[in-house]
Amino acid sequence: METGLLANLAILVLAGFVGFAVISKVPNTLHTPLMSGTNAIHGIVLLGGLIVLGHLENPSVVDAILLVVAIAFGMINVIGGFLVTDRMLGMFKAKPQAPAAEKIASNGKGDS
């Protein structure tokens, strides 16, 4: 095995452990802002994949398939992340107030 490949695999494994350690200690109140930030990062990664795919002159079939799969997974992650973020932010919106007539009818109290 090449030393460069072994070094890259070691970096990938260590980055996974560090990422898990950092993310597991994030409080719930910071989850939504961090999710929005990672959506922006994945958007940049998605754009980079599209640029790389467009600039390759003679990509092999494996290269093209890997790039298309990476772009598809990145797009799924971006869209899903924004949907989850929107839903989480929707939990903090104030609920619409019912008109006074509906409040009286629902409480069973009237002007009788």
C-alpha positions, 0 to 999 in steps of 0.5 A: 500500500502506498504511504500517501494512501495510508496517510490519507486514510489515517487523516480521514479516520482521525477527522471522523473521530474529531468530528464526532467528538465535536458534534456530540458536545453541541447543545440543542440550541446551537443545532439550527445555526450549525445546520444552516452553516453546514448547508452552506458548506455542502452547497460549496462542495456541490458547486465544486463537484459540478465545476470538476465534472465540467472541466474534466476533458476525458473522464473515465466512466468511474470518475463520472459516476463517482462525481454524479453520485457525489453531486446527487448526495450533496444535493440531497443533503442540502435540500434535506438540511434546509427542510429540517432547518425550516421545520425547526425554526417553525417550532419557534414561530408564534401560533396565530391567536384565535378571534375573541368570538371563537375564544368565547365559543370554545370556552363555553362562556357566552353573553347569556 
